[in-house]
Amino acid sequence: MDNSETNESDALPHFDVFQWANTVDEIKNNVSVELFLFNKNYTPYKVRYSDTLTQTVKSMFMLEAIEYIIKEADKGLECREYELSDGEDKVIYRISLETVGRADTLIHLIEHEYKDIAYFTDNEYEFKRVKGIIARFTYPGENGQQSFYIAKNLAASSALKGKLSWELNGESFEPLTADIAIKVPEGNETAIVDGQIVIFNQSKFEKLFQYDYKSQVISEQKAKELEDAYKLSFPEGLTLNALLEDKKPLIKKLQSIEIGEMKQDQLLDYADEMKLELMTDDAGKIIIMDDKDLGMFVNLLSEDYFVSPVNGRRYEIKSKKLLDEPEGEPPRG
C-alpha cells in the first residue's frame, strides 16, 4: 500500500500516516502503554491500571486507529491538511502539533516534566474537572524509544460515583465497589505522532483541544489590524494573539468594528470621559495587562459605554440594535 505520495499534502512532507499505521501494526505486540487523564487546564495526571486491562487499552486506543487507517486506505481514504477540512467522508486530517497550543503544552508536560506529574485521585483533583484521556504508546525504534499518543474526550457524565451507583452481578444488584467507574468513548478521535496531530473526528478534536482554525485565522487577522492601528503594550511573554485566543464574543465584536476609525487619542479621551481605568505607559502606549483590559479596550472601540442624560449614570451596552431613521430625515452615513 502506497497512498502517501498521492494522498498527503506537500506542505507537511515528513509524516506518512499510512506508513505509520503499517509500522505500528507490525510491532503492536512490543508496544507498552501508559494512561494519563488531563483537566480543563490541560494539566496531565498519571493513572495506574490493572494488567488485565492492557489488551483492552491497546484495542480501544491504538488498534482501533491503525486498523481503520489500514482497512480504509484501500477504499480511498485520504489524509489532508486540517486547514483544508470541509467535513468530507473518507478523509482524515493532520496539523502540526506546535500549531495547537493546548495539545503542544500537554505533550510537552508529559515528555519533559514526567517526574513531576501526580497520580490522579478523585478526592484530591475531582473527576468533574477532567477534560480527556490520553494514552502514550512506546516501542523500540531504530533511534531508541519511539512514542505516539491517542487522545479522547472524557465527559464528566461518563463517570459513575461508587456511592451513588449499583452494579448488576448476575441476578443481583450490588454496591459499585470502585470510587468511580468510567465509560471510555468508542471510536477514533485524535492521534499525535512525530510532531503531527492526526484528526479522525474533526468536531471531537476541536472540542478536546478547543481549537477552531477559522476563528484562529480571524483572530490573527484582527490582532494585526489592531496593532497596526493602535500603540499597545503587553507584559513580557504576553501577546494580543494569546489574549484573543478562544475569545469568540470579542472576535465577533471586532468583526463588526471599523478598526482605526476611532483614533488612539479619541479612544483615550472616551475612556477618561467614562472614568475607565485604561492606562498608558511613558511612551503613550495603551497597557493591556489581561483579559479585563482587552475587553475594556474592545468595548471602547465598539462605543459600548454611555452616560445617561437622565440620571448621569454610566452604562455598558450589552447589545446594540440599529433604529430606523426618523420619518422625514435622510439616512445618515
C-alpha positions as CSV (number, residue, x, y, z in Angstrom):
1,M,0.0,0.0,0.0
2,D,1.5,3.4,-1.1
3,N,-1.1,6.0,-0.6
4,S,1.1,8.6,1.0
5,E,2.5,10.3,-2.1
6,T,-0.8,10.8,-3.7
7,N,-3.0,11.5,-0.7
8,E,-0.9,13.7,1.6
9,S,-0.2,17.3,1.1
10,D,3.3,18.5,0.3
11,A,3.1,21.2,3.0
12,L,3.8,18.6,5.7
13,P,6.2,16.2,3.9
14,H,7.9,14.5,6.8
15,F,5.0,12.3,8.0
16,D,3.2,9.5,6.3
17,V,0.1,8.3,8.3
18,F,-0.3,5.2,6.2
19,Q,3.3,4.1,6.7
20,W,3.0,4.9,10.4
21,A,-0.1,2.6,10.7
22,N,1.7,-0.2,8.9
23,T,4.8,0.2,11.1
24,V,2.7,0.1,14.3
25,D,0.7,-2.9,13.1
26,E,4.0,-4.8,12.7
27,I,5.3,-4.1,16.2
28,K,2.0,-3.9,18.1
29,N,2.9,-6.8,20.3
30,N,6.0,-5.0,21.5
31,V,4.3,-1.7,22.4
32,S,3.9,-0.6,26.1
33,V,1.2,1.9,27.1
34,E,0.7,4.4,29.8
35,L,-2.6,6.3,30.6
36,F,-3.0,9.9,31.6
37,L,-6.1,12.0,32.5
38,F,-5.9,15.7,31.8
39,N,-8.1,18.5,33.1
40,K,-9.6,21.6,31.6
41,N,-6.3,23.5,32.2
42,Y,-4.5,20.7,30.3
43,T,-2.6,19.5,33.3
44,P,-1.9,15.8,33.0
45,Y,-2.2,13.2,35.7
46,K,-0.8,9.7,35.7
47,V,-3.2,6.8,36.0
48,R,-2.4,3.3,37.0
49,Y,-4.4,0.4,35.5
50,S,-4.7,-3.3,36.1
51,D,-2.6,-5.7,33.9
52,T,-5.8,-7.4,32.9
53,L,-6.8,-4.2,31.1
54,T,-3.6,-3.9,29.0
55,Q,-5.0,-5.5,25.9
56,T,-8.3,-3.6,26.2
57,V,-6.4,-0.3,26.4
58,K,-4.4,-1.2,23.4
59,S,-7.5,-2.2,21.5
60,M,-9.6,0.8,22.3
61,F,-6.9,3.4,21.7
62,M,-4.2,2.0,19.3
63,L,-5.7,-0.9,17.4
64,E,-8.9,1.0,16.5
65,A,-6.9,3.7,14.9
66,I,-4.4,1.7,12.9
67,E,-6.9,-0.8,11.8
68,Y,-9.1,1.9,10.5
69,I,-6.3,3.5,8.5
70,I,-5.1,0.2,7.0
71,K,-8.6,-1.0,6.2
72,E,-9.9,2.2,4.7
73,A,-6.7,3.0,2.7
74,D,-7.7,0.5,0.1
75,K,-11.1,2.2,-0.1
76,G,-9.7,5.6,-1.0
77,L,-9.0,7.1,2.5
78,E,-7.1,10.3,2.2
79,C,-5.0,12.4,4.6
80,R,-5.2,16.2,4.1
81,E,-4.2,19.3,6.0
82,Y,-6.7,20.4,8.6
83,E,-6.8,23.9,7.1
84,L,-8.4,22.3,4.0
85,S,-11.0,20.4,6.0
86,D,-14.6,20.5,4.8
87,G,-16.2,17.6,6.6
88,E,-15.7,15.1,3.7
89,D,-16.1,11.4,4.1
90,K,-13.1,9.1,3.7
91,V,-10.7,11.8,4.8
92,I,-8.6,12.2,7.9
93,Y,-6.7,15.4,8.6
94,R,-3.4,16.4,10.1
95,I,-1.9,19.6,11.5
96,S,1.4,20.5,13.1
97,L,1.4,19.8,16.9
98,E,3.0,23.2,17.6
99,T,0.1,25.0,15.9
100,V,-2.4,23.7,18.5
101,G,-1.1,25.3,21.7
102,R,-3.1,23.2,24.2
103,A,-2.1,19.9,22.7
104,D,1.5,21.0,22.4
105,T,1.6,22.0,26.1
106,L,0.0,18.7,27.1
107,I,2.6,16.7,25.2
108,H,5.5,18.9,26.5
109,L,4.4,18.3,30.1
110,I,4.3,14.5,29.6
111,E,7.6,14.3,27.7
112,H,9.6,16.8,29.7
113,E,8.1,17.0,33.2
114,Y,7.0,13.4,33.6
115,K,8.6,13.0,37.1
116,D,6.5,16.0,38.4
117,I,3.2,14.6,37.2
118,A,1.0,13.5,40.1
119,Y,-1.2,10.4,40.1
120,F,-4.9,11.2,39.8
121,T,-7.2,10.7,42.8
122,D,-10.8,12.0,42.8
123,N,-10.6,13.1,46.4
124,E,-7.8,15.5,45.5
125,Y,-8.4,16.6,41.9
126,E,-12.2,15.9,41.2
127,F,-13.1,13.9,38.2
128,K,-15.7,16.5,37.1
129,R,-12.8,18.8,36.0
130,V,-11.3,16.1,33.7
131,K,-11.3,17.1,30.1
132,G,-9.9,14.0,28.4
133,I,-7.8,10.8,28.5
134,I,-4.6,10.2,26.6
135,A,-2.6,7.0,26.1
136,R,1.2,7.1,25.4
137,F,2.4,4.1,23.4
138,T,6.2,3.4,23.5
139,Y,8.2,0.9,21.4
140,P,11.8,0.3,20.5
141,G,12.8,2.0,17.2
142,E,15.9,2.4,15.1
143,N,16.9,5.6,17.0
144,G,15.9,4.5,20.5
145,Q,12.5,4.5,22.1
146,Q,9.7,5.9,19.9
147,S,6.3,7.1,21.1
148,F,2.9,8.2,19.9
149,Y,-0.3,9.3,21.6
150,I,-4.0,8.6,21.2
151,A,-6.4,11.1,22.9
152,K,-10.1,11.1,23.5
153,N,-12.7,13.4,25.1
154,L,-13.9,12.2,28.5
155,A,-17.0,14.0,29.7
156,A,-17.8,14.2,33.4
157,S,-21.1,12.5,32.6
158,S,-19.2,9.4,31.6
159,A,-18.3,8.8,35.3
160,L,-20.4,6.9,37.9
161,K,-19.8,7.6,41.5
162,G,-19.4,4.5,43.6
163,K,-21.6,5.8,46.4
164,L,-24.5,6.6,44.1
165,S,-24.3,3.6,41.7
166,W,-25.0,-0.1,41.7
167,E,-23.6,-2.9,39.6
168,L,-25.6,-5.8,38.3
169,N,-23.9,-9.1,39.2
170,G,-25.9,-12.0,37.8
171,E,-29.4,-11.6,39.1
172,S,-28.5,-9.3,41.9
173,F,-27.8,-5.6,42.3
174,E,-24.7,-4.9,44.5
175,P,-22.9,-1.7,45.5
176,L,-20.3,-0.5,43.0
177,T,-17.0,-1.4,44.6
178,A,-14.9,1.3,42.9
179,D,-14.9,5.0,43.9
180,I,-15.6,5.9,40.3
181,A,-16.4,3.9,37.2
182,I,-15.9,5.5,33.7
183,K,-17.0,4.7,30.2
184,V,-14.2,5.3,27.7
185,P,-15.7,6.6,24.4
186,E,-15.6,4.3,21.4
187,G,-14.4,5.4,18.0
188,N,-11.2,7.2,16.8
189,E,-10.7,10.8,17.7
190,T,-7.1,12.2,17.7
191,A,-3.6,10.7,17.4
192,I,-0.3,12.6,18.0
193,V,2.7,11.2,16.1
194,D,6.1,12.7,15.2
195,G,5.0,16.3,15.9
196,Q,1.8,15.9,13.9
197,I,-1.8,15.6,15.0
198,V,-3.8,13.1,13.1
199,I,-7.5,14.0,13.2
200,F,-10.1,11.2,12.7
201,N,-13.0,13.2,14.1
202,Q,-12.9,16.9,13.4
203,S,-15.6,18.1,15.8
204,K,-14.2,15.9,18.7
205,F,-10.6,17.2,18.0
206,E,-11.8,20.8,18.1
207,K,-13.8,20.2,21.3
208,L,-10.9,18.3,23.0
209,F,-8.3,21.0,22.4
210,Q,-10.6,24.0,22.0
211,Y,-9.2,24.7,18.6
212,D,-11.0,26.3,15.7
213,Y,-8.9,27.1,12.7
214,K,-11.3,29.6,11.1
215,S,-11.6,31.5,14.4
216,Q,-7.8,31.4,14.8
217,V,-7.3,32.9,11.3
218,I,-9.8,35.7,12.1
219,S,-8.2,36.3,15.5
220,E,-4.7,36.6,14.0
221,Q,-6.1,39.0,11.3
222,K,-7.8,41.2,13.8
223,A,-4.8,41.2,16.1
224,K,-2.6,42.5,13.3
225,E,-5.2,45.2,12.4
226,L,-5.4,46.4,16.0
227,E,-1.6,46.5,16.4
228,D,-1.3,48.4,13.1
229,A,-3.9,51.0,14.2
230,Y,-3.1,51.4,17.9
231,K,0.0,51.6,20.1
232,L,-0.4,48.8,22.6
233,S,1.8,47.5,25.4
234,F,1.7,44.0,26.9
235,P,3.5,42.3,29.8
236,E,6.6,40.3,28.8
237,G,5.6,37.0,27.3
238,L,2.0,38.0,26.6
239,T,0.7,38.8,23.1
240,L,-2.5,40.1,21.6
241,N,-2.9,36.8,19.8
242,A,-2.7,34.9,23.0
243,L,-5.3,37.1,24.7
244,L,-7.7,36.8,21.8
245,E,-7.4,33.0,21.7
246,D,-10.9,31.5,22.4
247,K,-12.5,34.9,22.9
248,K,-15.2,34.3,20.3
249,P,-17.5,37.0,21.6
250,L,-14.7,39.6,21.4
251,I,-13.6,38.4,18.0
252,K,-17.1,38.6,16.7
253,K,-17.4,42.1,18.1
254,L,-14.1,43.1,16.4
255,Q,-15.5,41.8,13.1
256,S,-18.3,44.5,13.3
257,I,-15.9,47.3,14.1
258,E,-14.2,49.6,11.6
259,I,-10.7,49.3,13.2
260,G,-8.8,52.5,13.1
261,E,-11.9,54.7,12.6
262,M,-11.6,55.8,16.3
263,K,-8.1,57.3,16.7
264,Q,-6.0,56.5,19.7
265,D,-6.3,59.9,21.3
266,Q,-10.1,59.8,20.8
267,L,-10.3,56.4,22.4
268,L,-8.3,57.6,25.4
269,D,-10.5,60.7,25.8
270,Y,-13.5,58.4,25.6
271,A,-12.1,56.2,28.4
272,D,-11.5,59.3,30.5
273,E,-15.0,60.6,29.9
274,M,-16.4,57.2,31.0
275,K,-14.0,57.2,34.0
276,L,-12.5,53.9,33.0
277,E,-9.0,52.8,34.1
278,L,-7.4,52.3,30.7
279,M,-3.7,53.0,31.5
280,T,-0.9,54.2,29.2
281,D,2.9,53.8,29.6
282,D,5.5,56.5,29.3
283,A,5.5,56.1,25.5
284,G,1.8,56.7,25.3
285,K,1.0,53.0,24.6
286,I,-2.2,51.6,25.9
287,I,-1.4,49.0,28.5
288,I,-3.2,45.7,28.1
289,M,-2.4,43.5,31.2
290,D,-5.1,40.9,31.0
291,D,-8.5,39.8,29.6
292,K,-10.3,42.6,31.6
293,D,-8.2,45.3,29.9
294,L,-8.6,43.7,26.5
295,G,-12.4,43.6,27.0
296,M,-12.5,47.2,28.0
297,F,-10.4,48.2,25.0
298,V,-12.6,46.4,22.5
299,N,-15.8,47.8,24.2
300,L,-14.4,51.3,23.8
301,L,-13.7,50.7,20.1
302,S,-17.3,49.5,19.8
303,E,-18.6,52.6,21.7
304,D,-20.3,50.3,24.2
305,Y,-20.3,52.8,27.1
306,F,-22.5,55.8,27.6
307,V,-23.7,58.3,30.2
308,S,-27.4,58.6,30.7
309,P,-28.7,62.1,30.1
310,V,-31.5,61.3,32.6
311,N,-29.6,60.2,35.7
312,G,-25.9,60.8,34.8
313,R,-25.1,57.2,35.4
314,R,-22.6,55.2,33.3
315,Y,-23.7,52.1,31.5
316,E,-22.2,49.3,29.4
317,I,-24.3,48.4,26.4
318,K,-24.6,44.6,26.1
319,S,-26.2,44.6,22.6
320,K,-27.0,47.2,20.0
321,K,-30.0,47.4,17.7
322,L,-29.8,50.0,14.9
323,L,-33.0,52.0,14.9
324,D,-34.8,53.2,11.8
325,E,-34.2,56.9,10.8
326,P,-37.0,59.2,11.9
327,E,-39.5,60.0,9.2
328,G,-38.7,62.9,7.0
329,E,-34.9,62.7,7.7
330,P,-32.5,61.4,5.1
331,P,-30.4,58.3,6.1
332,R,-27.0,59.1,7.7
333,G,-23.6,57.9,6.6
